[in-house]
Amino acid sequence: MRQVEVLDYVDHLRHHLGRHALVLDMAITDATAKEIGVAMGQAPAYAEKRGPSLIDAAIDALIDLDETARVETAPAEEKIAA
């Protein structure tokens, strides 16, 4: 896959993930779950409890989107008559 195609796909994922993309970006850094929750607009005390579920939801959204993308772009299997 060419570099331009990879960047286009990353842009596609980011567009469809919306705020989940920011959560994923923060999750791969040294940000805490509390910091992620606060960045998503939650109060610090609530963010500490809710942060891990935000990360889980973002990962689930990425998996769902990626599986959809693979299904849409996969070539159809050809059946050969016997």
PDB file of N, CA, C and O in Angstrom:
ATOM      1  N   MET A   1       0.849  -1.169   0.000  1.00  0.00           N
ATOM      2  CA  MET A   1       0.000   0.000   0.000  1.00  0.00           C
ATOM      3  C   MET A   1       0.894   1.231   0.000  1.00  0.00           C
ATOM      4  O   MET A   1       1.828   1.324   0.797  1.00  0.00           O
ATOM      5  N   ARG A   2       0.616   2.158  -0.877  1.00  0.00           N
ATOM      6  CA  ARG A   2       1.421   3.373  -0.962  1.00  0.00           C
ATOM      7  C   ARG A   2       1.177   4.255   0.260  1.00  0.00           C
ATOM      8  O   ARG A   2       0.143   4.158   0.921  1.00  0.00           O
ATOM      9  N   GLN A   3       2.158   5.121   0.545  1.00  0.00           N
ATOM     10  CA  GLN A   3       2.071   5.991   1.716  1.00  0.00           C
ATOM     11  C   GLN A   3       0.852   6.897   1.633  1.00  0.00           C
ATOM     12  O   GLN A   3       0.203   7.137   2.651  1.00  0.00           O
ATOM     13  N   VAL A   4       0.521   7.408   0.452  1.00  0.00           N
ATOM     14  CA  VAL A   4      -0.638   8.285   0.294  1.00  0.00           C
ATOM     15  C   VAL A   4      -1.919   7.528   0.643  1.00  0.00           C
ATOM     16  O   VAL A   4      -2.807   8.079   1.294  1.00  0.00           O
ATOM     17  N   GLU A   5      -2.018   6.268   0.213  1.00  0.00           N
ATOM     18  CA  GLU A   5      -3.200   5.467   0.525  1.00  0.00           C
ATOM     19  C   GLU A   5      -3.317   5.227   2.025  1.00  0.00           C
ATOM     20  O   GLU A   5      -4.421   5.242   2.569  1.00  0.00           O
ATOM     21  N   VAL A   6      -2.196   5.009   2.694  1.00  0.00           N
ATOM     22  CA  VAL A   6      -2.201   4.805   4.142  1.00  0.00           C
ATOM     23  C   VAL A   6      -2.693   6.066   4.837  1.00  0.00           C
ATOM     24  O   VAL A   6      -3.532   5.992   5.734  1.00  0.00           O
ATOM     25  N   LEU A   7      -2.180   7.221   4.430  1.00  0.00           N
ATOM     26  CA  LEU A   7      -2.606   8.483   5.032  1.00  0.00           C
ATOM     27  C   LEU A   7      -4.077   8.743   4.765  1.00  0.00           C
ATOM     28  O   LEU A   7      -4.783   9.231   5.648  1.00  0.00           O
ATOM     29  N   ASP A   8      -4.557   8.429   3.568  1.00  0.00           N
ATOM     30  CA  ASP A   8      -5.973   8.582   3.261  1.00  0.00           C
ATOM     31  C   ASP A   8      -6.821   7.699   4.178  1.00  0.00           C
ATOM     32  O   ASP A   8      -7.886   8.114   4.638  1.00  0.00           O
ATOM     33  N   TYR A   9      -6.350   6.495   4.438  1.00  0.00           N
ATOM     34  CA  TYR A   9      -7.098   5.577   5.290  1.00  0.00           C
ATOM     35  C   TYR A   9      -7.096   6.068   6.736  1.00  0.00           C
ATOM     36  O   TYR A   9      -8.112   5.977   7.425  1.00  0.00           O
ATOM     37  N   VAL A  10      -5.968   6.582   7.191  1.00  0.00           N
ATOM     38  CA  VAL A  10      -5.901   7.139   8.548  1.00  0.00           C
ATOM     39  C   VAL A  10      -6.853   8.324   8.661  1.00  0.00           C
ATOM     40  O   VAL A  10      -7.566   8.447   9.657  1.00  0.00           O
ATOM     41  N   ASP A  11      -6.873   9.189   7.664  1.00  0.00           N
ATOM     42  CA  ASP A  11      -7.811  10.315   7.664  1.00  0.00           C
ATOM     43  C   ASP A  11      -9.253   9.815   7.673  1.00  0.00           C
ATOM     44  O   ASP A  11     -10.106  10.372   8.363  1.00  0.00           O
ATOM     45  N   HIS A  12      -9.516   8.773   6.910  1.00  0.00           N
ATOM     46  CA  HIS A  12     -10.851   8.164   6.873  1.00  0.00           C
ATOM     47  C   HIS A  12     -11.248   7.677   8.273  1.00  0.00           C
ATOM     48  O   HIS A  12     -12.356   7.940   8.739  1.00  0.00           O
ATOM     49  N   LEU A  13     -10.337   6.969   8.929  1.00  0.00           N
ATOM     50  CA  LEU A  13     -10.615   6.469  10.281  1.00  0.00           C
ATOM     51  C   LEU A  13     -10.863   7.613  11.247  1.00  0.00           C
ATOM     52  O   LEU A  13     -11.823   7.585  12.018  1.00  0.00           O
ATOM     53  N   ARG A  14      -9.990   8.631  11.206  1.00  0.00           N
ATOM     54  CA  ARG A  14     -10.133   9.774  12.115  1.00  0.00           C
ATOM     55  C   ARG A  14     -11.469  10.481  11.900  1.00  0.00           C
ATOM     56  O   ARG A  14     -12.134  10.872  12.860  1.00  0.00           O
ATOM     57  N   HIS A  15     -11.850  10.640  10.656  1.00  0.00           N
ATOM     58  CA  HIS A  15     -13.112  11.312  10.342  1.00  0.00           C
ATOM     59  C   HIS A  15     -14.288  10.552  10.938  1.00  0.00           C
ATOM     60  O   HIS A  15     -15.176  11.149  11.546  1.00  0.00           O
ATOM     61  N   HIS A  16     -14.293   9.262  10.767  1.00  0.00           N
ATOM     62  CA  HIS A  16     -15.418   8.460  11.240  1.00  0.00           C
ATOM     63  C   HIS A  16     -15.382   8.192  12.755  1.00  0.00           C
ATOM     64  O   HIS A  16     -16.426   7.959  13.363  1.00  0.00           O
ATOM     65  N   LEU A  17     -14.208   8.224  13.354  1.00  0.00           N
ATOM     66  CA  LEU A  17     -14.107   8.008  14.788  1.00  0.00           C
ATOM     67  C   LEU A  17     -14.478   9.249  15.598  1.00  0.00           C
ATOM     68  O   LEU A  17     -14.923   9.140  16.741  1.00  0.00           O
ATOM     69  N   GLY A  18     -14.296  10.416  15.009  1.00  0.00           N
ATOM     70  CA  GLY A  18     -14.623  11.651  15.725  1.00  0.00           C
ATOM     71  C   GLY A  18     -13.820  11.783  17.008  1.00  0.00           C
ATOM     72  O   GLY A  18     -12.593  11.681  16.991  1.00  0.00           O
ATOM     73  N   ARG A  19     -14.514  12.013  18.132  1.00  0.00           N
ATOM     74  CA  ARG A  19     -13.844  12.217  19.421  1.00  0.00           C
ATOM     75  C   ARG A  19     -13.134  10.957  19.906  1.00  0.00           C
ATOM     76  O   ARG A  19     -12.216  11.046  20.721  1.00  0.00           O
ATOM     77  N   HIS A  20     -13.540   9.794  19.424  1.00  0.00           N
ATOM     78  CA  HIS A  20     -12.835   8.560  19.801  1.00  0.00           C
ATOM     79  C   HIS A  20     -11.373   8.615  19.346  1.00  0.00           C
ATOM     80  O   HIS A  20     -10.502   8.032  19.992  1.00  0.00           O
ATOM     81  N   ALA A  21     -11.103   9.313  18.237  1.00  0.00           N
ATOM     82  CA  ALA A  21      -9.728   9.422  17.747  1.00  0.00           C
ATOM     83  C   ALA A  21      -8.855  10.148  18.766  1.00  0.00           C
ATOM     84  O   ALA A  21      -7.711   9.754  18.990  1.00  0.00           O
ATOM     85  N   LEU A  22      -9.382  11.206  19.385  1.00  0.00           N
ATOM     86  CA  LEU A  22      -8.624  11.925  20.411  1.00  0.00           C
ATOM     87  C   LEU A  22      -8.360  11.028  21.613  1.00  0.00           C
ATOM     88  O   LEU A  22      -7.260  11.035  22.166  1.00  0.00           O
ATOM     89  N   VAL A  23      -9.358  10.261  22.017  1.00  0.00           N
ATOM     90  CA  VAL A  23      -9.182   9.334  23.140  1.00  0.00           C
ATOM     91  C   VAL A  23      -8.071   8.336  22.810  1.00  0.00           C
ATOM     92  O   VAL A  23      -7.211   8.073  23.650  1.00  0.00           O
ATOM     93  N   LEU A  24      -8.080   7.786  21.613  1.00  0.00           N
ATOM     94  CA  LEU A  24      -7.051   6.822  21.216  1.00  0.00           C
ATOM     95  C   LEU A  24      -5.679   7.479  21.153  1.00  0.00           C
ATOM     96  O   LEU A  24      -4.687   6.884  21.573  1.00  0.00           O
ATOM     97  N   ASP A  25      -5.614   8.699  20.633  1.00  0.00           N
ATOM     98  CA  ASP A  25      -4.341   9.423  20.593  1.00  0.00           C
ATOM     99  C   ASP A  25      -3.782   9.611  21.998  1.00  0.00           C
ATOM    100  O   ASP A  25      -2.589   9.413  22.231  1.00  0.00           O
ATOM    101  N   MET A  26      -4.647   9.995  22.931  1.00  0.00           N
ATOM    102  CA  MET A  26      -4.200  10.195  24.305  1.00  0.00           C
ATOM    103  C   MET A  26      -3.843   8.877  24.976  1.00  0.00           C
ATOM    104  O   MET A  26      -2.923   8.828  25.793  1.00  0.00           O
ATOM    105  N   ALA A  27      -4.563   7.807  24.640  1.00  0.00           N
ATOM    106  CA  ALA A  27      -4.339   6.508  25.272  1.00  0.00           C
ATOM    107  C   ALA A  27      -2.966   5.927  24.934  1.00  0.00           C
ATOM    108  O   ALA A  27      -2.419   5.146  25.713  1.00  0.00           O
ATOM    109  N   ILE A  28      -2.409   6.294  23.794  1.00  0.00           N
ATOM    110  CA  ILE A  28      -1.094   5.750  23.430  1.00  0.00           C
ATOM    111  C   ILE A  28       0.049   6.611  23.963  1.00  0.00           C
ATOM    112  O   ILE A  28       1.219   6.319  23.716  1.00  0.00           O
ATOM    113  N   THR A  29      -0.294   7.675  24.698  1.00  0.00           N
ATOM    114  CA  THR A  29       0.727   8.487  25.356  1.00  0.00           C
ATOM    115  C   THR A  29       0.773   8.107  26.826  1.00  0.00           C
ATOM    116  O   THR A  29       0.266   7.058  27.222  1.00  0.00           O
ATOM    117  N   ASP A  30       1.377   8.957  27.621  1.00  0.00           N
ATOM    118  CA  ASP A  30       1.426   8.697  29.056  1.00  0.00           C
ATOM    119  C   ASP A  30       0.254   9.340  29.799  1.00  0.00           C
ATOM    120  O   ASP A  30       0.298   9.471  31.023  1.00  0.00           O
ATOM    121  N   ALA A  31      -0.796   9.743  29.070  1.00  0.00           N
ATOM    122  CA  ALA A  31      -1.976  10.340  29.694  1.00  0.00           C
ATOM    123  C   ALA A  31      -2.687   9.315  30.569  1.00  0.00           C
ATOM    124  O   ALA A  31      -2.788   8.138  30.223  1.00  0.00           O
ATOM    125  N   THR A  32      -3.173   9.787  31.698  1.00  0.00           N
ATOM    126  CA  THR A  32      -3.932   8.902  32.589  1.00  0.00           C
ATOM    127  C   THR A  32      -5.386   8.854  32.135  1.00  0.00           C
ATOM    128  O   THR A  32      -5.835   9.684  31.345  1.00  0.00           O
ATOM    129  N   ALA A  33      -6.103   7.876  32.644  1.00  0.00           N
ATOM    130  CA  ALA A  33      -7.535   7.778  32.333  1.00  0.00           C
ATOM    131  C   ALA A  33      -8.260   9.034  32.805  1.00  0.00           C
ATOM    132  O   ALA A  33      -9.192   9.498  32.147  1.00  0.00           O
ATOM    133  N   LYS A  34      -7.840   9.581  33.933  1.00  0.00           N
ATOM    134  CA  LYS A  34      -8.434  10.816  34.453  1.00  0.00           C
ATOM    135  C   LYS A  34      -8.203  11.972  33.483  1.00  0.00           C
ATOM    136  O   LYS A  34      -9.126  12.740  33.213  1.00  0.00           O
ATOM    137  N   GLU A  35      -6.991  12.105  32.957  1.00  0.00           N
ATOM    138  CA  GLU A  35      -6.679  13.180  32.000  1.00  0.00           C
ATOM    139  C   GLU A  35      -7.506  13.030  30.725  1.00  0.00           C
ATOM    140  O   GLU A  35      -7.953  14.019  30.144  1.00  0.00           O
ATOM    141  N   ILE A  36      -7.700  11.800  30.302  1.00  0.00           N
ATOM    142  CA  ILE A  36      -8.511  11.558  29.107  1.00  0.00           C
ATOM    143  C   ILE A  36      -9.954  11.962  29.371  1.00  0.00           C
ATOM    144  O   ILE A  36     -10.576  12.620  28.538  1.00  0.00           O
ATOM    145  N   GLY A  37     -10.488  11.575  30.521  1.00  0.00           N
ATOM    146  CA  GLY A  37     -11.847  11.956  30.880  1.00  0.00           C
ATOM    147  C   GLY A  37     -12.025  13.461  30.950  1.00  0.00           C
ATOM    148  O   GLY A  37     -13.028  13.987  30.469  1.00  0.00           O
ATOM    149  N   VAL A  38     -11.065  14.161  31.543  1.00  0.00           N
ATOM    150  CA  VAL A  38     -11.126  15.623  31.635  1.00  0.00           C
ATOM    151  C   VAL A  38     -11.082  16.237  30.233  1.00  0.00           C
ATOM    152  O   VAL A  38     -11.809  17.189  29.950  1.00  0.00           O
ATOM    153  N   ALA A  39     -10.239  15.701  29.365  1.00  0.00           N
ATOM    154  CA  ALA A  39     -10.149  16.206  27.989  1.00  0.00           C
ATOM    155  C   ALA A  39     -11.466  16.015  27.237  1.00  0.00           C
ATOM    156  O   ALA A  39     -11.761  16.750  26.294  1.00  0.00           O
ATOM    157  N   MET A  40     -12.250  15.030  27.656  1.00  0.00           N
ATOM    158  CA  MET A  40     -13.548  14.784  27.032  1.00  0.00           C
ATOM    159  C   MET A  40     -14.662  15.583  27.706  1.00  0.00           C
ATOM    160  O   MET A  40     -15.840  15.406  27.396  1.00  0.00           O
ATOM    161  N   GLY A  41     -14.272  16.473  28.640  1.00  0.00           N
ATOM    162  CA  GLY A  41     -15.239  17.384  29.229  1.00  0.00           C
ATOM    163  C   GLY A  41     -15.856  16.941  30.540  1.00  0.00           C
ATOM    164  O   GLY A  41     -16.856  17.512  30.975  1.00  0.00           O
ATOM    165  N   GLN A  42     -15.289  15.948  31.168  1.00  0.00           N
ATOM    166  CA  GLN A  42     -15.853  15.461  32.426  1.00  0.00           C
ATOM    167  C   GLN A  42     -15.141  16.105  33.615  1.00  0.00           C
ATOM    168  O   GLN A  42     -13.975  16.490  33.521  1.00  0.00           O
ATOM    169  N   ALA A  43     -15.850  16.214  34.720  1.00  0.00           N
ATOM    170  CA  ALA A  43     -15.259  16.728  35.951  1.00  0.00           C
ATOM    171  C   ALA A  43     -14.176  15.751  36.413  1.00  0.00           C
ATOM    172  O   ALA A  43     -14.301  14.547  36.190  1.00  0.00           O
ATOM    173  N   PRO A  44     -13.123  16.249  37.050  1.00  0.00           N
ATOM    174  CA  PRO A  44     -12.000  15.382  37.435  1.00  0.00           C
ATOM    175  C   PRO A  44     -12.389  14.139  38.239  1.00  0.00           C
ATOM    176  O   PRO A  44     -11.885  13.053  37.954  1.00  0.00           O
ATOM    177  N   ALA A  45     -13.259  14.267  39.222  1.00  0.00           N
ATOM    178  CA  ALA A  45     -13.628  13.102  40.033  1.00  0.00           C
ATOM    179  C   ALA A  45     -14.359  12.053  39.198  1.00  0.00           C
ATOM    180  O   ALA A  45     -14.119  10.855  39.346  1.00  0.00           O
ATOM    181  N   TYR A  46     -15.245  12.505  38.327  1.00  0.00           N
ATOM    182  CA  TYR A  46     -15.991  11.584  37.476  1.00  0.00           C
ATOM    183  C   TYR A  46     -15.083  11.031  36.379  1.00  0.00           C
ATOM    184  O   TYR A  46     -15.195   9.866  35.995  1.00  0.00           O
ATOM    185  N   ALA A  47     -14.186  11.874  35.882  1.00  0.00           N
ATOM    186  CA  ALA A  47     -13.289  11.466  34.803  1.00  0.00           C
ATOM    187  C   ALA A  47     -12.404  10.304  35.221  1.00  0.00           C
ATOM    188  O   ALA A  47     -12.096   9.429  34.412  1.00  0.00           O
ATOM    189  N   GLU A  48     -11.995  10.295  36.483  1.00  0.00           N
ATOM    190  CA  GLU A  48     -11.143   9.218  36.967  1.00  0.00           C
ATOM    191  C   GLU A  48     -11.862   7.870  36.916  1.00  0.00           C
ATOM    192  O   GLU A  48     -11.245   6.842  36.634  1.00  0.00           O
ATOM    193  N   LYS A  49     -13.161   7.881  37.187  1.00  0.00           N
ATOM    194  CA  LYS A  49     -13.960   6.653  37.150  1.00  0.00           C
ATOM    195  C   LYS A  49     -14.356   6.292  35.723  1.00  0.00           C
ATOM    196  O   LYS A  49     -14.404   5.114  35.369  1.00  0.00           O
ATOM    197  N   ARG A  50     -14.639   7.299  34.907  1.00  0.00           N
ATOM    198  CA  ARG A  50     -15.182   7.087  33.562  1.00  0.00           C
ATOM    199  C   ARG A  50     -14.101   6.921  32.500  1.00  0.00           C
ATOM    200  O   ARG A  50     -14.376   6.374  31.432  1.00  0.00           O
ATOM    201  N   GLY A  51     -12.891   7.374  32.764  1.00  0.00           N
ATOM    202  CA  GLY A  51     -11.802   7.335  31.774  1.00  0.00           C
ATOM    203  C   GLY A  51     -11.571   5.978  31.135  1.00  0.00           C
ATOM    204  O   GLY A  51     -11.496   5.888  29.910  1.00  0.00           O
ATOM    205  N   PRO A  52     -11.454   4.907  31.937  1.00  0.00           N
ATOM    206  CA  PRO A  52     -11.220   3.593  31.316  1.00  0.00           C
ATOM    207  C   PRO A  52     -12.327   3.161  30.357  1.00  0.00           C
ATOM    208  O   PRO A  52     -12.049   2.528  29.338  1.00  0.00           O
ATOM    209  N   SER A  53     -13.577   3.495  30.673  1.00  0.00           N
ATOM    210  CA  SER A  53     -14.659   3.093  29.770  1.00  0.00           C
ATOM    211  C   SER A  53     -14.642   3.919  28.482  1.00  0.00           C
ATOM    212  O   SER A  53     -15.101   3.450  27.441  1.00  0.00           O
ATOM    213  N   LEU A  54     -14.115   5.149  28.547  1.00  0.00           N
ATOM    214  CA  LEU A  54     -13.952   5.946  27.328  1.00  0.00           C
ATOM    215  C   LEU A  54     -12.937   5.289  26.397  1.00  0.00           C
ATOM    216  O   LEU A  54     -13.124   5.248  25.181  1.00  0.00           O
ATOM    217  N   ILE A  55     -11.871   4.782  26.986  1.00  0.00           N
ATOM    218  CA  ILE A  55     -10.834   4.105  26.197  1.00  0.00           C
ATOM    219  C   ILE A  55     -11.409   2.827  25.581  1.00  0.00           C
ATOM    220  O   ILE A  55     -11.195   2.556  24.399  1.00  0.00           O
ATOM    221  N   ASP A  56     -12.128   2.057  26.369  1.00  0.00           N
ATOM    222  CA  ASP A  56     -12.747   0.824  25.853  1.00  0.00           C
ATOM    223  C   ASP A  56     -13.710   1.130  24.712  1.00  0.00           C
ATOM    224  O   ASP A  56     -13.720   0.426  23.702  1.00  0.00           O
ATOM    225  N   ALA A  57     -14.517   2.175  24.867  1.00  0.00           N
ATOM    226  CA  ALA A  57     -15.477   2.547  23.821  1.00  0.00           C
ATOM    227  C   ALA A  57     -14.763   2.980  22.549  1.00  0.00           C
ATOM    228  O   ALA A  57     -15.214   2.668  21.446  1.00  0.00           O
ATOM    229  N   ALA A  58     -13.650   3.697  22.694  1.00  0.00           N
ATOM    230  CA  ALA A  58     -12.889   4.145  21.521  1.00  0.00           C
ATOM    231  C   ALA A  58     -12.273   2.957  20.788  1.00  0.00           C
ATOM    232  O   ALA A  58     -12.275   2.912  19.558  1.00  0.00           O
ATOM    233  N   ILE A  59     -11.751   2.005  21.542  1.00  0.00           N
ATOM    234  CA  ILE A  59     -11.177   0.796  20.923  1.00  0.00           C
ATOM    235  C   ILE A  59     -12.269   0.008  20.207  1.00  0.00           C
ATOM    236  O   ILE A  59     -12.063  -0.462  19.088  1.00  0.00           O
ATOM    237  N   ASP A  60     -13.420  -0.138  20.841  1.00  0.00           N
ATOM    238  CA  ASP A  60     -14.541  -0.843  20.207  1.00  0.00           C
ATOM    239  C   ASP A  60     -14.976  -0.146  18.922  1.00  0.00           C
ATOM    240  O   ASP A  60     -15.266  -0.805  17.923  1.00  0.00           O
ATOM    241  N   ALA A  61     -15.022   1.186  18.943  1.00  0.00           N
ATOM    242  CA  ALA A  61     -15.412   1.944  17.750  1.00  0.00           C
ATOM    243  C   ALA A  61     -14.401   1.731  16.624  1.00  0.00           C
ATOM    244  O   ALA A  61     -14.786   1.598  15.463  1.00  0.00           O
ATOM    245  N   LEU A  62     -13.113   1.699  16.961  1.00  0.00           N
ATOM    246  CA  LEU A  62     -12.079   1.469  15.956  1.00  0.00           C
ATOM    247  C   LEU A  62     -12.208   0.067  15.363  1.00  0.00           C
ATOM    248  O   LEU A  62     -12.105  -0.107  14.149  1.00  0.00           O
ATOM    249  N   ILE A  63     -12.430  -0.915  16.202  1.00  0.00           N
ATOM    250  CA  ILE A  63     -12.585  -2.291  15.715  1.00  0.00           C
ATOM    251  C   ILE A  63     -13.801  -2.396  14.800  1.00  0.00           C
ATOM    252  O   ILE A  63     -13.724  -2.984  13.722  1.00  0.00           O
ATOM    253  N   ASP A  64     -14.916  -1.828  15.232  1.00  0.00           N
ATOM    254  CA  ASP A  64     -16.134  -1.863  14.408  1.00  0.00           C
ATOM    255  C   ASP A  64     -15.913  -1.181  13.068  1.00  0.00           C
ATOM    256  O   ASP A  64     -16.321  -1.700  12.030  1.00  0.00           O
ATOM    257  N   LEU A  65     -15.274  -0.031  13.087  1.00  0.00           N
ATOM    258  CA  LEU A  65     -15.035   0.712  11.850  1.00  0.00           C
ATOM    259  C   LEU A  65     -14.070  -0.035  10.947  1.00  0.00           C
ATOM    260  O   LEU A  65     -14.280  -0.105   9.736  1.00  0.00           O
ATOM    261  N   ASP A  66     -13.022  -0.590  11.519  1.00  0.00           N
ATOM    262  CA  ASP A  66     -12.031  -1.294  10.715  1.00  0.00           C
ATOM    263  C   ASP A  66     -12.628  -2.555  10.105  1.00  0.00           C
ATOM    264  O   ASP A  66     -12.354  -2.852   8.942  1.00  0.00           O
ATOM    265  N   GLU A  67     -13.433  -3.305  10.849  1.00  0.00           N
ATOM    266  CA  GLU A  67     -14.073  -4.497  10.297  1.00  0.00           C
ATOM    267  C   GLU A  67     -15.026  -4.115   9.171  1.00  0.00           C
ATOM    268  O   GLU A  67     -15.101  -4.815   8.162  1.00  0.00           O
ATOM    269  N   THR A  68     -15.746  -3.021   9.332  1.00  0.00           N
ATOM    270  CA  THR A  68     -16.647  -2.546   8.278  1.00  0.00           C
ATOM    271  C   THR A  68     -15.851  -2.179   7.034  1.00  0.00           C
ATOM    272  O   THR A  68     -16.248  -2.505   5.915  1.00  0.00           O
ATOM    273  N   ALA A  69     -14.739  -1.507   7.232  1.00  0.00           N
ATOM    274  CA  ALA A  69     -13.923  -1.091   6.087  1.00  0.00           C
ATOM    275  C   ALA A  69     -13.391  -2.304   5.331  1.00  0.00           C
ATOM    276  O   ALA A  69     -13.360  -2.306   4.100  1.00  0.00           O
ATOM    277  N   ARG A  70     -12.970  -3.340   6.066  1.00  0.00           N
ATOM    278  CA  ARG A  70     -12.453  -4.532   5.403  1.00  0.00           C
ATOM    279  C   ARG A  70     -13.545  -5.250   4.641  1.00  0.00           C
ATOM    280  O   ARG A  70     -13.297  -5.765   3.551  1.00  0.00           O
ATOM    281  N   VAL A  71     -14.730  -5.296   5.179  1.00  0.00           N
ATOM    282  CA  VAL A  71     -15.836  -5.966   4.497  1.00  0.00           C
ATOM    283  C   VAL A  71     -16.205  -5.222   3.223  1.00  0.00           C
ATOM    284  O   VAL A  71     -16.464  -5.844   2.193  1.00  0.00           O
ATOM    285  N   GLU A  72     -16.230  -3.897   3.284  1.00  0.00           N
ATOM    286  CA  GLU A  72     -16.621  -3.104   2.124  1.00  0.00           C
ATOM    287  C   GLU A  72     -15.598  -3.173   0.993  1.00  0.00           C
ATOM    288  O   GLU A  72     -15.969  -3.065  -0.176  1.00  0.00           O
ATOM    289  N   THR A  73     -14.323  -3.351   1.319  1.00  0.00           N
ATOM    290  CA  THR A  73     -13.296  -3.318   0.296  1.00  0.00           C
ATOM    291  C   THR A  73     -12.827  -4.717  -0.136  1.00  0.00           C
ATOM    292  O   THR A  73     -12.075  -4.834  -1.103  1.00  0.00           O
ATOM    293  N   ALA A  74     -13.250  -5.758   0.550  1.00  0.00           N
ATOM    294  CA  ALA A  74     -12.821  -7.102   0.200  1.00  0.00           C
ATOM    295  C   ALA A  74     -13.476  -7.542  -1.096  1.00  0.00           C
ATOM    296  O   ALA A  74     -14.682  -7.371  -1.273  1.00  0.00           O
ATOM    297  N   PRO A  75     -12.684  -8.113  -2.013  1.00  0.00           N
ATOM    298  CA  PRO A  75     -13.273  -8.596  -3.270  1.00  0.00           C
ATOM    299  C   PRO A  75     -14.193  -9.789  -3.028  1.00  0.00           C
ATOM    300  O   PRO A  75     -13.958 -10.608  -2.140  1.00  0.00           O
ATOM    301  N   ALA A  76     -15.223  -9.865  -3.823  1.00  0.00           N
ATOM    302  CA  ALA A  76     -16.169 -10.969  -3.704  1.00  0.00           C
ATOM    303  C   ALA A  76     -15.505 -12.258  -4.203  1.00  0.00           C
ATOM    304  O   ALA A  76     -14.733 -12.247  -5.162  1.00  0.00           O
ATOM    305  N   GLU A  77     -15.825 -13.365  -3.529  1.00  0.00           N
ATOM    306  CA  GLU A  77     -15.263 -14.650  -3.938  1.00  0.00           C
ATOM    307  C   GLU A  77     -15.989 -15.132  -5.196  1.00  0.00           C
ATOM    308  O   GLU A  77     -17.207 -14.999  -5.315  1.00  0.00           O
ATOM    309  N   GLU A  78     -15.227 -15.687  -6.117  1.00  0.00           N
ATOM    310  CA  GLU A  78     -15.825 -16.237  -7.336  1.00  0.00           C
ATOM    311  C   GLU A  78     -16.020 -17.731  -7.148  1.00  0.00           C
ATOM    312  O   GLU A  78     -15.126 -18.436  -6.680  1.00  0.00           O
ATOM    313  N   LYS A  79     -17.193 -18.200  -7.518  1.00  0.00           N
ATOM    314  CA  LYS A  79     -17.451 -19.632  -7.449  1.00  0.00           C
ATOM    315  C   LYS A  79     -17.274 -20.220  -8.829  1.00  0.00           C
ATOM    316  O   LYS A  79     -17.730 -19.669  -9.831  1.00  0.00           O
ATOM    317  N   ILE A  80     -16.608 -21.338  -8.853  1.00  0.00           N
ATOM    318  CA  ILE A  80     -16.340 -22.007 -10.129  1.00  0.00           C
ATOM    319  C   ILE A  80     -17.297 -23.184 -10.246  1.00  0.00           C
ATOM    320  O   ILE A  80     -17.385 -24.027  -9.353  1.00  0.00           O
ATOM    321  N   ALA A  81     -18.002 -23.224 -11.351  1.00  0.00           N
ATOM    322  CA  ALA A  81     -18.967 -24.319 -11.580  1.00  0.00           C
ATOM    323  C   ALA A  81     -18.221 -25.621 -11.769  1.00  0.00           C
ATOM    324  O   ALA A  81     -17.163 -25.657 -12.398  1.00  0.00           O
ATOM    325  N   ALA A  82     -18.772 -26.686 -11.226  1.00  0.00           N
ATOM    326  CA  ALA A  82     -18.125 -27.988 -11.322  1.00  0.00           C
ATOM    327  C   ALA A  82     -18.437 -28.655 -12.632  1.00  0.00           C
ATOM    328  O   ALA A  82     -17.972 -29.766 -12.885  1.00  0.00           O
TER     329      ALA A  82
END
